[in-house]
Amino acid sequence: MRLKDKVAIITGAASGIGLATARVFAAEGATVVLADLDPARTEAARASAAEAGGQTLALRVDVTDRPSVDAMVSATLERFGRIDCLVNNAGITKDARLVKMTEQQFDSVMSVNLKGVFHCSQAVVPTMIEQGA
């Protein structure tokens, strides 16, 4: 159990790589916070990860919205008292050839895939620094 007593936040955890990561982390002993946009899918993912072992928490989070990210961090700290790991997995694609991609599509991808990483990382780093790890 390599992650025993560690608390991990995983964004984009309702499906795919995020869900697979949540299951592995839970099996390795971590407490896992599953964060995603769709509450029903995130809760189903939480239940799936919980079957692997450990504590889990499902949260509806929009990584492009800083207050939503801050609420995720606050809920995690309130419930578990620490944050040891952040997996910035949330990401989207808007497949289109360059000449057909709209600026709105481009902005949406950049907002989730880049700004979301910034929001989440910046929100958890003060806690990690304070913990000394």
Phi, psi and omega in degrees: 000081186293339183247020180305133178070012176262146177248123183239134172258130178236117177272156183064037190269001184283345182197175172057223183300321180298315179293317178300319178296316179300319179296316180295315180300316179297318179296332179272007173099000181285152164276127188242126173258116180263119184242131178195173184283321187267110184301319182294315179293324180291321177294320177297320178295320178300315180298320178296315179294323181297330178298334179283345178119162177083171178278148178220157177214131177257131179227138173278120183221136172251107185293346178276353184244108186302318177299326177294317178295316179298323177295322177298313181296316179299315179297320179296313180293321179297318184279320189243347174081358181196166173220121182252338186210140174233125174251104179279081185260340183302132180194153179225163171231150173229075186301119176198146173295150183311317183289345180253347181288132178275160177296325178297318177297313179301312181298322179297314179298314181296323182296314180285308190285333180247305182294326177299319177297316178301308182303309185295314181297313181297327182287327183266339185301317180303321178295315180296320177296315179300323179285344182081016179200000000 
